[in-house]
């Protein structure tokens, strides 16, 4: 039986098809989020690559910022539960999940079976989110994908003292005007994000085997900064960006199994 999970974020859309809840058939990411053609494009992509048709899908769960706008979904589930399930599937040893999304940042404590136990979340301020990184990349006049590599070349990271995105943007502009090396500014930006998000994770207790989920986890600069703040290695799986969609597909399978029993 096939299940589909779709994670509609603010900046990207991800979809995963599973067979029998354990076999990954296909996963796709489109760099367009809710309110765009991203969701329809990512669905078309997974069906095209898998060779499956929508009527072969037993159950579909949507998650993410735009989950309520997915007409194809049988059920909508919070991204908190989906990221917990998805990371547990990819990295079974992880007990803490850190997800930095486009509009929010989350720290999750999960059980040995991948169930959500507790969480901390910042969804009121852009600081410590993917949006913060987007703004800073634009100020530095580099692509967001270049920030990680830039920061790795830093010799003396600057301190970004402002947590507010607007004030931090002015601070970075001032540093550029003072001819501070762009590498050191990039490293300072990552340290600022890591400090804020690690603070949330630490409020759940000292992290045990922490893992990062979502697209920002592909930024090596943020990951290294997070490791310094937490004082331990951070696990990152190659499919980290699709963890939410994967978790949604797993929850869809669990729903199907329960219906069969009943």
C-alpha positions as CSV (number, residue, x, y, z in Angstrom):
1,X,0.0,0.0,0.0
2,X,1.3,3.4,-0.9
3,X,1.0,6.6,1.2
4,X,1.9,10.1,0.4
5,X,3.3,12.9,2.6
6,X,3.5,16.5,1.4
7,X,5.2,19.2,3.4
8,X,4.1,22.7,2.2
9,X,6.5,25.2,3.7
10,X,6.7,29.0,3.3
11,X,9.6,28.7,0.9
12,X,9.6,25.2,-0.5
13,X,7.4,22.1,-1.0
14,X,8.4,18.6,-0.3
15,X,6.7,15.3,-1.1
16,X,7.4,11.6,-0.3
17,X,5.8,8.4,-1.3
18,X,6.3,5.3,0.8
19,X,5.3,1.6,0.3
20,X,4.0,-0.2,3.4
21,X,5.3,2.6,5.6
22,X,9.0,1.6,5.4
23,X,10.1,1.6,1.7
24,X,11.0,5.0,0.3
25,X,9.7,5.0,-3.3
26,X,10.5,8.7,-4.2
27,X,11.1,12.1,-2.6
28,X,11.2,15.5,-4.2
29,X,11.8,19.1,-3.2
30,X,10.6,22.2,-5.1
31,X,11.9,25.6,-4.1
32,X,8.5,27.2,-4.1
33,X,6.2,27.2,-1.1
34,X,2.6,27.8,-0.1
35,X,0.6,30.2,-2.3
36,X,2.6,29.3,-5.4
37,X,2.7,26.4,-7.9
38,X,5.2,24.6,-5.7
39,X,2.8,22.1,-4.2
40,X,1.3,21.1,-7.5
41,X,4.8,20.9,-9.1
42,X,6.2,18.6,-6.3
43,X,3.2,16.3,-6.5
44,X,3.5,16.1,-10.3
45,X,7.2,15.3,-9.8
46,X,6.7,12.4,-7.4
47,X,4.0,10.8,-9.5
48,X,6.1,11.2,-12.7
49,X,9.2,9.6,-11.2
50,X,7.4,6.8,-9.3
51,X,5.2,5.9,-12.2
52,X,2.2,5.8,-9.8
53,X,-1.1,7.6,-10.2
54,X,-3.0,9.5,-7.5
55,X,-5.7,6.7,-7.3
56,X,-2.9,4.2,-6.2
57,X,-2.3,6.3,-3.0
58,X,-4.0,4.8,0.0
59,X,-3.8,7.9,2.2
60,X,-2.3,11.3,2.0
61,X,-1.2,13.5,4.9
62,X,-0.2,17.2,4.4
63,X,1.9,19.2,6.9
64,X,3.8,22.4,7.1
65,X,2.9,26.1,6.9
66,X,0.4,25.6,4.0
67,X,-1.0,22.2,4.9
68,X,-4.6,23.5,5.1
69,X,-4.5,24.5,1.4
70,X,-3.7,21.0,0.1
71,X,-6.9,19.7,-1.5
72,X,-5.3,16.3,-2.2
73,X,-4.8,15.5,1.5
74,X,-7.0,13.2,3.5
75,X,-5.7,14.7,6.7
76,X,-3.6,17.6,8.0
77,X,-1.0,17.1,10.7
78,X,1.2,19.5,12.6
79,X,4.8,19.7,11.3
80,X,5.9,19.0,14.9
81,X,4.7,15.4,14.8
82,X,5.8,14.9,11.2
83,X,9.4,16.1,11.8
84,X,9.6,13.9,14.9
85,X,8.5,10.9,12.9
86,X,10.6,11.6,9.9
87,X,13.8,12.2,11.8
88,X,13.2,9.1,13.9
89,X,12.9,7.1,10.6
90,X,16.1,8.6,9.2
91,X,18.2,8.8,12.4
92,X,16.7,6.4,15.0
93,X,19.2,7.4,17.7
94,X,18.1,11.1,17.7
95,X,16.2,12.2,20.7
96,X,16.2,16.0,20.0
97,X,15.2,17.5,16.7
98,X,16.0,21.0,15.7
99,X,14.1,22.4,12.7
100,X,14.8,25.9,11.3
101,X,12.0,26.7,8.9
102,X,11.4,29.7,6.7
103,X,9.0,31.3,9.1
104,X,9.8,29.6,12.5
105,X,12.3,27.6,14.4
106,X,11.5,24.5,16.5
107,X,13.2,22.3,19.0
108,X,11.6,18.9,19.7
109,X,12.1,16.3,22.3
110,X,11.1,12.8,21.0
111,X,10.7,9.4,22.4
112,X,12.6,6.2,21.4
113,X,9.6,5.4,19.1
114,X,9.6,8.9,17.5
115,X,6.7,10.3,19.4
116,X,6.7,14.0,20.2
117,X,7.2,14.5,24.0
118,X,7.8,18.3,24.3
119,X,8.8,21.2,22.1
120,X,9.9,24.9,22.1
121,X,9.0,27.1,19.2
122,X,9.7,30.6,17.9
123,X,7.0,31.7,15.4
124,X,6.6,35.3,16.4
125,X,10.0,36.7,15.2
126,X,12.1,36.2,12.1
127,X,15.3,36.0,14.1
128,X,16.7,32.5,14.1
129,X,14.7,31.4,11.1
130,X,15.4,30.7,7.4
131,X,13.9,34.1,6.7
132,X,16.6,35.7,8.8
133,X,19.3,33.9,6.7
134,X,17.5,34.9,3.4
135,X,17.6,38.6,4.5
136,X,21.2,38.4,5.5
137,X,22.3,36.7,2.3
138,X,20.6,39.4,0.3
139,X,22.4,42.1,2.2
140,X,25.7,40.3,1.6
141,X,24.7,40.0,-2.1
142,X,25.3,36.2,-2.2
143,X,23.0,33.3,-2.8
144,X,21.7,31.6,0.3
145,X,23.4,28.4,-0.7
146,X,26.8,30.1,-0.6
147,X,26.5,31.2,3.1
148,X,27.7,27.9,4.5
149,X,30.9,27.7,2.5
150,X,31.6,31.4,3.1
151,X,31.4,31.1,6.8
152,X,33.8,28.1,6.8
153,X,36.6,30.4,5.6
154,X,36.1,32.8,8.4
155,X,39.2,33.7,10.5
156,X,37.5,36.0,13.0
157,X,33.7,35.8,13.2
158,X,31.9,39.1,14.1
159,X,29.4,39.3,16.8
160,X,25.8,40.1,15.7
161,X,24.5,41.7,18.8
162,X,20.9,42.4,17.6
163,X,18.4,39.6,17.7
164,X,15.8,41.7,15.7
165,X,16.1,41.0,12.0
166,X,15.7,44.7,11.0
167,X,18.4,45.9,13.4
168,X,20.7,43.0,12.6
169,X,20.4,43.9,8.9
170,X,21.5,47.5,9.7
171,X,24.4,46.0,11.8
172,X,25.6,43.9,8.9
173,X,25.4,46.8,6.5
174,X,27.5,48.8,9.0
175,X,30.1,46.1,9.1
176,X,30.2,45.9,5.3
177,X,30.8,49.6,5.3
178,X,33.7,49.1,7.7
179,X,35.3,46.6,5.2
180,X,34.8,43.6,7.6
181,X,35.5,40.5,5.5
182,X,32.3,38.9,4.2
183,X,33.4,35.5,5.5
184,X,33.5,36.8,9.1
185,X,30.1,38.4,8.7
186,X,28.6,35.1,7.4
187,X,30.1,33.2,10.3
188,X,28.7,35.8,12.7
189,X,25.2,35.4,11.2
190,X,25.3,31.7,11.6
191,X,26.5,32.0,15.2
192,X,23.6,34.4,15.9
193,X,21.0,31.9,14.5
194,X,22.6,29.0,16.4
195,X,22.7,30.9,19.7
196,X,19.0,31.7,19.5
197,X,17.9,28.2,18.4
198,X,20.2,26.3,20.7
199,X,18.7,28.3,23.6
200,X,15.3,26.8,22.8
201,X,16.7,23.3,22.6
202,X,18.4,23.7,25.9
203,X,15.2,24.6,27.6
204,X,14.1,21.1,26.9
205,X,17.1,19.8,28.8
206,X,20.6,18.9,27.7
207,X,20.1,17.5,24.1
208,X,20.9,13.8,23.6
209,X,21.9,12.9,20.1
210,X,20.5,16.1,18.5
211,X,19.6,16.1,14.8
212,X,18.7,18.9,12.5
213,X,15.7,18.7,10.1
214,X,14.7,20.9,7.2
215,X,16.5,22.8,4.5
216,X,18.7,24.9,6.8
217,X,20.3,21.7,8.0
218,X,22.1,21.6,4.6
219,X,24.0,24.7,5.6
220,X,27.2,23.4,7.1
221,X,27.9,26.8,8.7
222,X,24.7,26.7,10.8
223,X,25.3,23.1,11.7
224,X,28.9,23.8,13.0
225,X,27.7,26.8,14.9
226,X,24.9,24.7,16.5
227,X,27.5,22.1,17.5
228,X,29.5,24.7,19.3
229,X,26.5,26.1,21.1
230,X,25.2,22.7,22.2
231,X,28.7,21.3,22.9
232,X,28.1,18.0,21.0
233,X,27.9,16.7,17.5
234,X,24.7,17.3,15.5
235,X,23.3,14.6,13.3
236,X,22.3,15.5,9.7
237,X,20.8,13.1,7.2
238,X,21.1,13.7,3.4
239,X,17.3,13.7,3.3
240,X,16.9,16.2,6.1
241,X,14.9,18.6,4.0
242,X,12.3,16.0,3.3
243,X,11.9,14.8,6.9
244,X,8.6,16.5,7.4
245,X,7.1,15.0,4.3
246,X,8.5,11.6,5.2
247,X,7.0,11.8,8.7
248,X,3.6,12.7,7.1
249,X,3.8,9.6,4.8
250,X,4.6,7.5,7.8
251,X,1.7,8.9,9.8
252,X,-0.5,8.2,6.7
253,X,0.6,4.6,6.8
254,X,-0.2,4.3,10.5
255,X,-3.6,5.7,9.8
256,X,-4.2,3.0,7.2
257,X,-3.0,0.2,9.5
258,X,-5.4,1.4,12.2
259,X,-8.3,1.5,9.8
260,X,-7.5,-2.1,8.7
261,X,-7.6,-3.3,12.3
262,X,-10.9,-1.6,13.0
